[in-house]
Amino acid sequence: MRRRITSLRRLAAVLERPLAGIEQVPARLPLAITPYYASLIRRPDYDDPIFAQVVPQGAELRRFPHLFDDPLAEDEHMPVPGLVHRYPDRALLLATSTCASYCRHCNRQRVAGQRRAALSPARLQQVVAYLQEHPQVRDVIVSGGAPLTMSNARLESILAALRGVASVEILRLGTRVPVTLPMRITGKLVAMLRRYRPLWINTQFNHPREMTDLAAAACARLVDAGIPLGNQTVLLRGINDDPLLMERLCRTLVRHRVRPYYLFQCDLVQGVEHFRTPLARGLQILEHLRGRLGGLAIPTLAVDAAGGGGKIPLLPDYLVSREADRTLLRNWQGRLVEYPEPRE
Ligand SMILES: *Cc1c(COP(=O)(O)O)cnc(C)c1O
């Protein structure tokens, strides 16, 4: 963390190429890349899927009327600061705004890297009080930022406070640290985390090249400790919006016991227009995966609705026609199959 690349000058030196015309970009979303993640770059240009995810580009400064600063209207759905409560049974806690590396496709660019969004002990007390008054919340997702950038002690104080709420059954962490800073997954950290089970972790591998030996070891450590791992990939134009590449990514994940959970369309956030893919592309990728991969390896394609409508799953049309007594379906090969409704 201390040796992260945070200036364009240093980045240009590390990559051994000039970086002109993007001087204004880090003022909007900070620049930070771990030396480890930078080491995965093979060719220092925007065709490289690692480079493109973390190196600023001029296109980020273009603003569009159909995009938002807070696309999921999270700030409006916080009953107490830092806690987004949108679904009846689960809530999302923004515990820190720090990440190990800042993804240029970030959907929380409005807070990323800003200290004011960190969770103070007083705010944590407010969150705990809210959860105690709302026992319908059984599942709390600790995200940010990346909660695994906090010290073990700070993270544990949050997990312990949440565990202290009797109605909270499941804890989840949302963090890209296994991908961008896998050496953070130490024996000590894992020993602490396993005390707060059932605890699930969702991470974000976007490209098979990110599953290095180090990342694989980090995942294995967590899973061996009884912490199931899921993955939330973001569809990114030119980076992973390809059926064969996505098949390879999903196979790689399952082989490392990481369950592909969501495949997200890019949120409608300012600064990511150049990364967005058409809905048809996501559906085409899903169509490709079905039949070629086992169900365990197939994520749910989802749009997180602008304005805070929640996640909406999308499927290719397997339902061809519907009548009162029978439904016509289509299998993964395109073959039509009839399903009669029950007679009674
Ligand atoms: C994504 C999200 C969740 C969790 O949704 P799951 O479908 O259960 O993974 C919960 N709350 C908010 C606000 C979210 O954005």
The ligand as a Tripos MOL2 file, in Angstrom:
@<TRIPOS>MOLECULE
LIG
   15    15     1     0     0
SMALL
NO_CHARGES

@<TRIPOS>ATOM
      1 C1        -25.9420   -5.3190   -4.5470 C.3       1 LIG1
      2 C2        -26.5690   -4.8250   -3.3340 C.ar      1 LIG1
      3 C3        -26.9870   -5.7200   -2.3370 C.ar      1 LIG1
      4 C4        -26.7730   -7.2140   -2.4410 C.3       1 LIG1
      5 O1        -27.5000   -7.7610   -3.4690 O.3       1 LIG1
      6 P1        -27.3890   -9.3340   -3.7210 P.3       1 LIG1
      7 O2        -28.1900   -9.5210   -4.9540 O.co2     1 LIG1
      8 O3        -27.9720   -9.9810   -2.5110 O.co2     1 LIG1
      9 O4        -25.9500   -9.6650   -3.8670 O.co2     1 LIG1
     10 C5        -27.5880   -5.2040   -1.2180 C.ar      1 LIG1
     11 N1        -27.8050   -3.8950   -1.0710 N.ar      1 LIG1
     12 C6        -27.4380   -3.0140   -2.0170 C.ar      1 LIG1
     13 C7        -27.7180   -1.5760   -1.7900 C.3       1 LIG1
     14 C8        -26.8110   -3.4390   -3.1690 C.ar      1 LIG1
     15 O5        -26.4250   -2.5570   -4.1000 O.3       1 LIG1
@<TRIPOS>BOND
     1     1     2 1
     2     2     3 ar
     3     2    14 ar
     4     3     4 1
     5     3    10 ar
     6     4     5 1
     7     5     6 1
     8     6     7 2
     9     6     8 1
    10     6     9 1
    11    10    11 ar
    12    11    12 ar
    13    12    13 1
    14    12    14 ar
    15    14    15 1
@<TRIPOS>SUBSTRUCTURE
     1 LIG1         1 GROUP 0 **** ****
